[in-house]
Each structure stands twice: as structure tokens, then as C-alpha cells.
Amino acid sequence: MNEHPRLHSAMELLKRLIAAPSPSREETLTADIWEQWLKEHGAADVRRLHNNVWAVAPGFRSDRPTLMLNSHHDTVRPSASYTRSPYTPSVEGDRLYGLGSNDAGGSGVSLACTFIDLMDCPDLGVNLMFAITAAEEVMGELGMRAFLPHLDELGHTPDMVLVGEPTDMQPAVAERGLVVLDAVAEGMSGHAARNEGVNAIYRAIEDIAALRSFAPPVTSDLLGPVKVSVTMINAGTQHNVVPDRCTYVVDVRTTDAYTNAETVDLLRKVVKWSGLTPRSTRVQASVIPEDHPLVRAAVSLGRDPFVSPTTSDMALMHSIPSLKMGPGQSYRSHAADEYILISEINEALDLYPRLIKSL
């Protein structure tokens, strides 16, 4: 593949972003860079809410659907196993190293360059919007959770979203949701030698067995059954005291067959002794229909739809048809010595405009 005319610009922007630390909830430096870059490259309507930066292409028409190009500019914090500076961008052959290069800087700069190239195109079948958002890694309150209601208030709610995340430029058409439950089984303390009391561990074991065999009445056609896993457990104070309290944590991967709240209600009916309290129900499953124009456009480019094992801001946009597709590989995300291939960004710069123009 020939070098895309925007590749140099995309790479220079990505290097600037890597060099500006942007852990979740602390993205001011990269938000400043994004705001400045968009204005310098001709985006006339650049706006900012907290550290979410966005722009709408000129020529907005009410008779056309709106496509939002979205990625995030926050990162996780670097792990202790890094062997190179996470905030020093360095190129070695086809690799650009740096924290946030793969997740999700490569997607962000590719989508931004695509937006700049297409924002004045009169022949698009969609209104075009670009949004680079914050706090995705923690689904924080000032990221997409604040940005989407803001768009609603302004009458700019998108009709569809192309989400830039590292998927090897293959279209992820679905993500499972997530609910973490804090469970408590109560008993009664007593002396272990005299077989007194009510053992809370035994009650918890009974409920854990029920959760392990949980099978909801309806199964998602695409995502399959809800997956329930008990991942932590704690009880007891000493060997000769029957424990009166057992706590455990349940990881629930939800589907589009039920809302998260409905899933919690179903699980509460399964257990006999335990109270189940969700930490949050906002990370919903997301599924885009296979006949949606975004999916059809990706398939027409020879891409292969798949179900993503990871979550993203698609979970917060579950009511809006969203397709996750971007340069890079998921296994590099959150790993030490993170990198992205320059050739992967070059491919994204070629494929993104072709996909959008075919809508």
C-alpha cells in the first residue's frame, strides 16, 4: 500500500499526544492539543466540554443521518514492567512505541485526519461529527457519561457511531455488558467444636452453586448466554469460630437479551441466602444489527465482523448503533512497551474514508 498523504500529519500528532501524559481524569494536556490541532487544520466549529473535544462538519442537513467518529485520548497508567519511557515516542522500523499509541491514539489520529479530509465533501450521505472523548478507561463521569447528554441538549445526538479502538481494522459488531455484584451471605457465629451457629460460608456455597448454574430464559442470538463468575470470596476470623458473614464478588457479563437491571433481578431470584448489590448497571451490552449501513459498508471492504471480548464507550452508547473498528491490536492495550504499527495507521487512513463514502 502506498503511503497515505495524511500519514506524516497523523504520526506527528500521535507523537505529541504520547509525550503529554493523559491518565483517565487527567487529560487536560491532550485535550488542549486536540483542540488546537483541529482548529489549525480548518475545523470551523470546535467545541469542548470538560476534556471532551468535538467538531461538526459544515453543511449540516436535517434530512441526513449524523455519523459521529469517536475515539478516546485518556490512557491507563504505565505498568512497572515498562522497559522504555512510556511518554517518549520512539520509532523503530514499522513500530511507534509509547503509552496510548495503540489504545487508542492510532484510532484517534486516523479518524481525525479522515474528518478533516471529508468535512467539506458535499457528496456524503451523512452529517459528519468528530469527537475525541475522555475517561473511557474508567467510564468516568466527565467522559462519555457527560458528553452524550450534552449532545442531546444541543440536538446533536448522532444516529450512528464509528468507534475507534484497536481491532486490526475488523468491525466489532457487539460487546458484552458488565455488572459487578457485591454479595453478602449472613449466618450466626458459634463455637466450631460444639457445632453451634449457622455457617455463612455454607450458605454462600449454596448460592454460589446456584449462580454458577444460572441459565436465563432468553439467550442472545449473537452474544449467547449471560456469563456469571464468582471471582473473590472472604469469610471467617479464626479457625474455631463459625463465621456469621461471608462476602464474595460476582463478575456478570451481560447480553442484549436483558438490560443490566433486569439481569440483576433475575440473579436475585436465584440465590436464597445472599444479598446482591450491583456496583453499577451502566455498562450495557451493545449490538449493531448485521444489516446496518455501517456493518454493510465494512463488509463491502472485505472486513470480517466479530464480537469483541473487551468493553469500550460503546457500552455507554448502547442505544445508538455503534461499530468498533480501528488500527492496532487489542492484546497490546494496557501492556508494557505499548506500540502501534505505522502501516496499521496507514491502512486506517485508507479504509476509514472509503467506508464513510460508501454509506
Salt bridges, closest charged atoms under 4 A:
GLU12 OE2 - LYS15 NZ 3.56
GLU26 OE2 - ARG77 NH2 2.81
ASP32 OD1 - ARG48 NH1 2.68
GLU35 OE2 - LYS39 NZ 3.62
GLU35 OE1 - ARG48 NH1 2.93
ASP45 OD2 - ARG47 NH2 2.77
ASP63 OD1 - ARG61 NE 3.05
ASP74 OD1 - HIS72 ND1 2.92
GLU92 OE2 - ARG84 NH1 3.18
ASP103 OD1 - HIS72 NE2 3.16
ASP103 OD2 - HIS334 NE2 3.17
ASP117 OD1 - ARG6 NE 2.76
GLU136 OE1 - HIS72 NE2 3.16
GLU137 OE2 - HIS72 NE2 3.95
GLU137 OE1 - HIS334 NE2 3.03
GLU141 OE1 - ARG25 NH2 3.71
GLU165 OE2 - HIS72 NE2 3.23
GLU175 OE2 - LYS324 NZ 2.63
ASP182 OD1 - ARG279 NH2 2.91
GLU186 OE2 - ARG245 NH1 3.05
GLU196 OE2 - ARG194 NE 2.79
ASP251 OD1 - ARG253 NE 2.80
ASP265 OD1 - ARG268 NH1 3.90
GLU344 OE1 - ARG332 NH1 2.95
GLU347 OE2 - ARG303 NH1 3.60
ASP350 OD2 - ARG354 NH1 2.85
